[in-house]
Amino acid sequence: MANSKVPNTSVYPRAVNHVGVGVADIDRAIHWYQEVLGFTLLKGPFEVRATDPGADIQDVLGQDCKALLLAHMVSVNGIGIELFQLLDPPHERREPTLEYWKSGFFHICVTDPDIEGLAARIASSGGRQRSKIWRNDPTTDEYRLCYCEDPFGNIIEIYTHNYETLYGGMKRNKKPETK
């Protein structure tokens, strides 16, 4: 007989809870993510030292990590952004190349129907627009995307519509089925 107290682990899909983002200046990053992307600060910034009771930063980041600053922010749809600024050792910005050929998380993506306006705000506030604004569907200008970069070197993609609309509900020209 199955244990009724064991949670059902076959329930899918799982929700995305938060994304961790490394920055060189956490106070500036908090301000930037509030002003440019409209995120809300929930907690922090606060310092975490490896010597603090209950601090497990070395378990994840290794023995060389002695201290960092953390801040927890949230987007309008409840996805968290956890900002990290390493103190010891100090944060190093990835320069100058986006290492897209290496595995790992590549970017975060936000939704804004005013893609031109947000890309311009990002560029005018210390970030930059990395790509042109592309059509996500070659048959219409309605669905568009653009890659930008925050002032700390993190890639931010912008979609005009939410993910489910783009890939679950958007009408695409489908190839006829062959028999």
Secondary structure by P-SEA (a helix, b strand, c coil): cccccccccccccccccbbbbbbccaaaaaaaaaaacccccccccbbbbccccccccccccccccccbbbbbbbcccbbbbbbbbbccccccccccccccccccccbbbbbbcaaaaaaaaaaaacccccccccccccccccccbbbbbcccbbbbbbbcccccccccccccccccccc
